[in-house]
Amino acid sequence: MAKTLPKTDIVLVGVGWAGGIVAAELTKAGYNVVGLERGKERSTNDYFMVHDELRYSERYEMMQDLSKETLTVRHNVKKRALPYREWGSFLLGDGLGGSGVHWNGQLYNFLPYDFEIYSKTVERYGKGKIPEGMMIQDWGITYKELEPYFNKWHEMSGVSGEPNPLPGSPQVKYPTKPSMETPPIKLFKKAAKELGLHPYQMPSNNLSETYTNPDGIKRGACQYCGFCERFGCEYGAKADPVVTVIPVAKATNKFDVRTHSVVRRVLHKDGKATGVLYTDITTGEEFIQPADVVVVSAYVLNNVKLLLNSKLGRPYDPVTGKGVIGKNYAYQMNYGGATGFFDEKFNMYGGAGALGSNLDDYNGDYFDHSKLDFLHGANIRLQQLGNRPIMNNAVPEGTPAWGKEFKDKSVEYANRSIFISGQGASLPFRDNYLDLDPTYRDAFGDPLLRMTFNWKDQDRNLAKFIGQKAGEIVKQMGAKEVLVGGQKVGDYDLRKYQSTHNTGGVIMGADPETSALNSYLQMWDCENVFVPGASAFAHNSGLNPTGTVGALTYRAAEGIAKYLKQGGSLV
């Protein structure tokens, strides 16, 4: 029998970036917030001596335990979905701060085109440009409306960057100076400019200098150690929820964080949530936490699973195209890139998660798609992340996969290979979606989430195009040999890591028939439930999603405060 606890103003399901921002903003406004986090407590003390690539990068120390909860995957509805038994394509964070702890820190605003993608595409090319089965739609908000919230994120986290020189792109002023320019970055910028392109320094949440934010949180500069993605930052130089927003919420004495607490249901009646049911996994006890507002702020996939298991919102049906929960799942097309092999030696082992340069000339709709067989595009970039030795071992095409020649080439090119990547958009299709698996269950006996996803011609054509453009830049940089990627993309690889950037499933929009949330991320079908995070994205852009998650969450926090004062739908 579940024990019912005293009621609170707001309960959070997950305390990562989304939950942390809501907690900070609402506790500062005087509200009591309970944060339920499935993993353990964390601080920077936990990151000391974590430069262990095998433990953290390859054995996924900071990720969700797949032996207790995973998801099932398949390429299409004719196939049976099978569970992930080891992490491959993407990585779900676990513990206080969530995936915001082990991220790289690459911080972009989505493009103005993204938020009005359907309208802008039809306006420029006509409806016939949209292929059959593609389900792009406007987000119910514009870039201009979101701009103040992007700025709030930049000030909170201390983004280091420089304005994008591409004509027509928004001119963002960052609070700290750009990260350093290394020799490979200088070489990339020089080659790109010679090709008539517009490179700029990557906007970074790895601080370039000591910074104090408007909440009084002071953090030091990045040490360029190269241990960012899949690792916590012991210096606090990488912005994560544990060193930015969570301390602000805790300082108010109005934030109660309960770790090792797995939320299994959002409880609701007559169109309103009453609270959540959760299990304390250290004791096995069940609790009901009543609240005036429920904020579902976990990872994308966990948000969708929770709502479906809670029977909250209308499940998506790929046959009819009706329903909203599970709709518009998208990933990220990262196959379009190129590797250059050089005579010159570089120090590729030094770096940071957001150290690099990039360009948007082939992103969004900044270039003419009239004669192209895909929509949207990719941000092309050189990232000097710090090539840790286990995970990085580039050799020229034709090199044997083992033996003396393989070893010799590995040593020769350890610091003589440079990869130019393409962070490509992933657009939604009718038969790429999320639902509950009819067979497999988690440790609590609840159905697992099932993912049905595969690449389309849209993705393959985009990858081929971006790979060729990346190859041109690498060649211009002076590489003696160029390996162009993205030319033959087969099925979506269920095991090979491509990106952590899952989006969709609880999408926002202007119409309750085609979206689950309004522009404040308030559920159309349950007015006191808000769902911040990338699950709200109607598609995935050619840029990293975290900055847009942050901006939308700041707006959602504003909406929650309005709701607590006035009630009802906010739009």
N, C-alpha and C positions, 0 to 999 in steps of 0.2 A: 504493500500500500504506500503510495507516494505521500510524502509529508508536504503540506502546504506552508510556505514561508510568508513572512510579511510582504505586503505589496510595495513595489517601487515605482518611480515615475517611468523609467526606461530600463529595459533589459536588452543586452547585446548578445547575439549569438556569434561569438568569435571576436577576438581582440587583436586584429592586425591593423593595417592602415585604415580601413574603413571604420572599424569599431573604435580604434584609438582616436581618430579625428572626432567622431560623434561624442565620445566620452569627454574629450577635452573641451569641446565647444559647449556642450550641454551642462557639464558640471560648473563651468565658469559662469553660466547663466543661472545657476542656483538649483538645478535639478539633481535628484538622486539617481545614480546610474549603477546597475549591476552588470558586470561583464563576465560572461561564461566562456571559458577558454578550454578546449579539449586537451591541450598539452600542458606542459609544465611552466612554471615561472622562469623568467630570464632576466639577466642583467649583463652588462659588459664584462663582469667577472667571469661569466660562463664562456667568454670568447678567448680568454687568455690561453696561449699555447694550443690554438686550434689549427695551426698551419699543417694539418695532416691530410694530405690529398686523398689518401686511400680511405680514411675513415669518413671524411665529410663529403668529398666530391664523388667518390665511387661507391661508397656504402651508405650514403644518404642519411647521415646521423641526424640531420635537422628536419627530416621529412616524415610524413604520416606513415604509421606502421601498417603495411599492407597485409600483414597476417591477421589483423583485426577488422580493417575496413579498406576495401579497394573499390574498383569499378570494373564493369565488363565492357568489352569493346568488340565491334564488328565493322566490316566495310559497307554492308548494305543489309536490307531487311530480309533477304533470302538466306543470310548466314546466321549461325548461332553465335551469340556473343560469349566470349570467354574472359575470365578475370585476369587482370594484371597481377602477376606474381612477383615482379620486380619493377622498379621504376625505370621508365624508358623515355617516352616522348615528352613527358612533362613532370613537374615536381611540386607536390602539395606540401607546403610548410606545416610544421606542427610546433605548438608552444606559443607562449606569449609573444606577440609581434607577428606571428604567422609567416607567410611568404615574404613579408616586408623586411624580415631579418636577413634572409639569404639571397636577396636580389642583387643585381649588379649596380643599381643606382642610375640607370639611364632614364632621363626624365624629359619627356616631350609633351607638348600640347597636341592633341589630335588636330587635323586640318579643318578649316571652315567647311570644306567640301564634305567631310565625313558626316557632319550633323544634318546636312540637307542633301544627302547623296542621291536619293531618288529624284527629287525636284531638279537638282542641278544637272543630272545625267539626261533626263528627259528634255530639259530646256536646251541643252547643247546638241544632243544627238538624236532625240526622239525615242519613243518607247521601244522601237524595234532594236535598239542597241542592247537592251537588257535580255540576256538569253533565257530560254525556257527553263523554268524551275528556280531561277535566281530570285531571292526574296528580299532585295534591298528595300529599305524604307527610311524615311526621315525620322529623326530621333525626338521630335517634339520640342527641340530647343536649338538655338543657334550658337555659333562660336562667340558672337558679340555678347550674348546673354551670359555665357560661361566665363568670359574673360576676367571679371573681377575675382572669381573663385580660383582660376588658374593662378592669378597674382598672389592670392592668399596662400596657396600651396608653396609657391616659390619663396615667399617671405618666411614661412614657417620652417621650411627645410633647407633654405640657403643655397638654392641652385646656382651652380657655377656655369656660366655659358656666355655666348655672344650672339648678337642678332643674326637671323638668317638673311643672307644677301640676295636670295632669289626674289626677283621682282614679283610683287603681288602677294608675298607671304606676310603673315602678321609679324610685326616688329616687337619682340619680347625683350624687356629690360630685366636682366637677372641681378639679384642682390650681391653676388660675388663674381670675381673675375674668372675668365676661362681657365681650364686646367692647362698644364704645360704642353708645349709642342715638342714632341720627340722627333728624331730624324725620320722615322717612317711616316709620321703624320705630316711633316713638312713636305716629304716626297709626294704623298697622296694629294695634298692641296695643290702643289705646283702642277702635277700632271692633270688634275681635274680642271684647273683654270686654263691650261693650254688647250683643253678640249672644249672650252667655252662653257663650262659648268660652274656651279656656285657652291663650293665647299665652305663649311663653317665648323667651328669647334663644337663637339658634342655637348649638349646640356647635361650636366652631371650633378648627382646628389652625393658625390664624393667631394667634400669641400676642398676648394683650391686654397683657402686661407681660413684663419680663425674667424668664427662668425657667432654673433649673438642674435637670436631671433626676437620677434615682438613679445613673446612670452617669457623672455629672459633666459632661455636655454642657450648655453654657450658650448660650442664644440670646436675641436681643433682640426687642423688641416690633414688631408690625406697623405700617407707615407709611401704610396705607390708600391705596396708590397705584392700586389697581384692576387691576393686571396679575398675576393669579394663574392662572386656568385657561388652559392652553396655554403658560404661561410658567414659567420657574424663578424662584425668589425670591432676589434678590441679597443681601437682608438676613439670610437664614436664619430669618426669622420664621415662615415657613410650614414646618411639619414635613414633611420629605421624607427618604427613606432616606440621601441623601448627607450630610445634616447631623445625623443622629440615630444610626441603628443601624450603618451601614457604618463610620464612624470608630471605633466601639467594637470592632468585629471586627478592623479593621486594626491597632489598637493592641496586640492580643495577639500579633502576629507569627505567627498561626496561620491567617491568611486570605489565600489566593492568588487575586486577581481577575484573570481573563483576559478582556479585552475583544475585540471583533470576532470572537467565537467563537460560531458557530451550531451548536447541538446538533441533530443530525438523527435520532439513534436512541438509545433506551435499550436497552442490550444485556442480554439475560436468558437464563437456561437453568434448566429444571426448577423454575419457580416462584420464582426469585430473580434479581435484577438483578446483573450483574457490573460495570457501569459505563456509560459513554456514549461514543458516537462523535460527534465534532464537527469542523467545518471552520474553520480560521483564514482569514477572508475577505481578509486582507491579503496572504497568500501562496498561498492555495489548498491548503495542506497539510491532511491529515486526521490526527486523533489519536484514540486511545482512552484515556479516563481511567477506570481501574478505581477502584472505591470500595466500601466496605462498605454505604453507604446512598446511594441516589439520591433527590434532592429535586427534583421537577418544579415549579418555582416561577416560571414565566413568566406571561404574560398568559393569561386564560381561553381564548381561541381557540387560542393557540399550545400550551397544555397539551394540549388535545384533539387537535390535529393531530399532535403528537409521539407521543402514546400510540397513536393509530390507525396511524400509519406504522411504529411499533415493534412492531405486533401484540401490544400489551400490554393485557390486559383484553378483555372481550367486547363487540364493537361493537353498538350499539343498532339494532334493526330496528323501524321504525314500523308495519310490517304485523302482526307478531306481538306487539309490545310487549315482546319479550325483549331481553336485552343491557343494558349499562350505559354504555358509553363513547359519548358523544354525546347521551345522554338528558337530558330536562328542561332544554333550553336556554330561557332567558328573557331578556327585555330590560327595559325600564322604560316604563310608560305615563305620559308627561309632557305629554299634550295637554290635560289638564284644568286650565285656568287662566283668568285674566281680566285685561284691561288697563283701567286707568282713566285718563281724560284730565281734567286739573285746570286751574283758573285759576291756582292757586298755583304758584310756581316752586320746584323743589327742586334740590339739587346732586347729580344722579345720576351724575356722572362720577367722584366720589370713592367709594371703597368697597374691599372686599376679598372674596376668594373665599368666605369663610364669615361675612360680615357680614349679619345679618338676624334676623328673628323668625319663628317657625313654631308650628304647633299640630297635635296628634294626635287631635283630637276625631273626625275621620273617617278614622282610620288603623287598620289591623289589624282587630280585632273589638271595639274600644272603643265601637262603636255597633251598634244592632240591625239585622241584615241580613234579618230574617224576611220583610219585604215588598219587599226589593230584589232586583234581577236580576243581582247580582254578589257576589263574595266579596272580602274584604280591603278596602283603601282607599288613602289617600294622606296624606302629610304636606303640609299647605297652608302656604305660606311667602311672605314678602316678602324677597327677597334684594337687597341693595344691593352688587352685585358690582363696580360701576364700569362705567358704560355707555360703553365705547370706541366711537368714532364710526363705524367701518366696519361693525361687527357689529350695532349697535343703531340702529334707525330706525323707531320706532313712530308710526303715523299712524291717525286714526280710520277706521272702516269707511266705504267709499264714496269714499275719497280716490283719485284717479287714481294709477297706478303710475309716472308720469313727468310731466314738464312743470312749469309755473309753480306750479300749485296744490299739487302734490306737494312741491315745494321749500319753498314757504311753510309748509305744514303740518309738514314735517320740522323746520324751524327753530323754529316755534312750540311744538312739543311735545317738543323734544329734552330739556328738563328739566321737562316738565309731564306726563309719562306715567309711571305706576307699574304694574308687572306683578306680579300675585299668582299664583304657580305652584303646581301640584300634582305632587308626586313620587309617582307611583302605582305600586302593586305590579304585577308581571308574573308570572302563575301559569302553570305548565307545561301543555302539551297534547301529546297523543300524536304529532301530526304536526308539531310544532315541534321540530327536532332538528338535530344536526351530524353530518356524515359526510365521507368523502373524495370529492372530485370525480373522476369517471371520465375527464374530458377534459383539464382544465387542470393544469399543473405549475409549480413554482417554479423559481428559477434553478439549483437543484441537481438538477432532474429528479424531485423528489418530488411526489406529488399534493397539490394545494391542499385546504384545508378548504372544505367546502360547507355553507352555512347555508340551511336551509329554515324560513321563519318568516313568519307573518302575524298580524295582530290578530284576535281572536275577539270574539264578542258580549260576553263577560266584560270585555274591555278597553274596548270602545266604550261600554258601559253605565257603567262606572266613570268614564271620562273625562267623559261627559255630566253625571253626578252631581257630580263634583268641580268641574267648570267652573261649574256653577250655584252651588255653595257659595262658591267663590272670588268669583264675581260679587256675591253678597250682601255680602261683606266690602268689596269695592271700592266698592260703592254706599254702604255705611255710612261709608266714609272720606270721602265728600263729592265723589266724582268727578262731573263734569257730563255725562260720557258713559262708558258701560261697554261694552266688547267682550268677550263671553263666549266662551271657547274650548271645545273638546272636544265640540261639539254634533253634528258630522257627521264622524266619523273614518272614512276609507276604508281602503284597503290600507296596510300598513306602508310608509312612505316610505323607499326604499332610498338616498336621497341627502340628505334634509334632516336636519340634526343634531337629535337628541332627547336623547341621553344617552350617556355612555361606559360605562354600567353593564351590561355583559354578564355573565350568570351561568349556571352549570350546565355539563353535559357530562361531569363527573367527580364525581358527587354523593356526599355522605355519607349514611349511614343505619345502621339496626340489622340489616339483612338483606342478605346478599351477593347474593341474587337480584334485588334492586331497587335496589342502590346499589353504587358502585365502591369506596367508602372507609368505614372505620369512624370512630368519633368522634375518633380521633387523626389522621385524614386519612391513615391507612395503608391501602394497597391490599389488599383482600381476596385478590386473585389473585396478589399479588407482595409478600411481607411486608417487604422492605427498600426499597420505593418509597413515598414520601410525596408527596402532591399538595396543598400549601396554596394558598389563593387562592379567588377567587369561583367558580371552576369547581366547587368543592365544594358550592355552594349548591343546595338542592333546589328553590328558587324565589327570585324576587327580591321584596324587601319594598317598602313605601312609604317607604323611607329610603335614604340613600346607603350603599353596602356596605363602605367601607374599614374602619370600626371593627370590623365583624364579621370581615372578613378578618384584621385584626390579632389579635383575640382567639383565633380558631381557630388562627392560626399560632403564637402563644405556646404553646397547648396541644400543637400538633404538635411543636414543638421539645422540649417536655418528653417527649413520646412517643418521639421519636428517641433521646434520651438513655437512656430506659428500654430501648429496643430494642437499642442498642449494648451494654448491660450484660447483657441476659437473652435477647434474640432472641425469635422467635415472634410470634404475634398478640397485640396488646396488650389485646384485649377478648374 
